[in-house]
Amino acid sequence: MKQSSLLKNLEFKAEKPAITVLFESDFTKEIRIAFKSGQIMKKHQTGFPITVEMFEGTLDFGVNDEVHHLEKGDILALGPNVPHDLAATSDCIVRLSLAKGDSVTRVIGVTER
C-alpha cells in the first residue's frame, strides 16, 4: 500500500509552480503541482497518457487551440503526444497522474522554461 496527502507539507513557490512527487506505484507516478495565481506551464507534451485532477482552485487548460476552464473536482484524461499548457487563474492544487514510464524530471523541466 502507498499513502500520501495532497495537503501535508504543501508549499507554493513565488517564481514557478511547486512540483512534489507524492509516491510511485507499480503503474503510476502521483504528483502534486501547487500553482500561485498567474503561474503557467508553457505548451508541452509527453509520449504517455496523463490524468489531471483539480483538487483546489481554478486553472485554464489549453489543448487543441481550446481553453478548458477547470475548477475544484474536475478530472481530465489526455492521450499521449497532445500539446497542452496550463495557466492558474487562482491559487490551486493539481494532482497529476503519470504513466510509470513517464519522467518526473520532464514535468519539472516544463516549469524551468
HELIX and SHEET records of a PDB file:
HELIX    1   1 VAL A  104  GLU A  112  1                                   9    
SHEET    1   A 5 ALA A  18  GLU A  24  0                                        
SHEET    2   A 5 THR A  28  PHE A  35 -1                                        
SHEET    3   A 5 CYS A  92  ALA A  99 -1                                        
SHEET    4   A 5 ILE A  50  GLU A  56 -1                                        
SHEET    5   A 5 ILE A  75  LEU A  78 -1                                        
SHEET    1   B 4 ILE A  40  HIS A  44  0                                        
SHEET    2   B 4 HIS A  84  ALA A  88 -1                                        
SHEET    3   B 4 THR A  58  VAL A  63 -1                                        
SHEET    4   B 4 GLU A  66  GLU A  71 -1                                        
END                                                                             
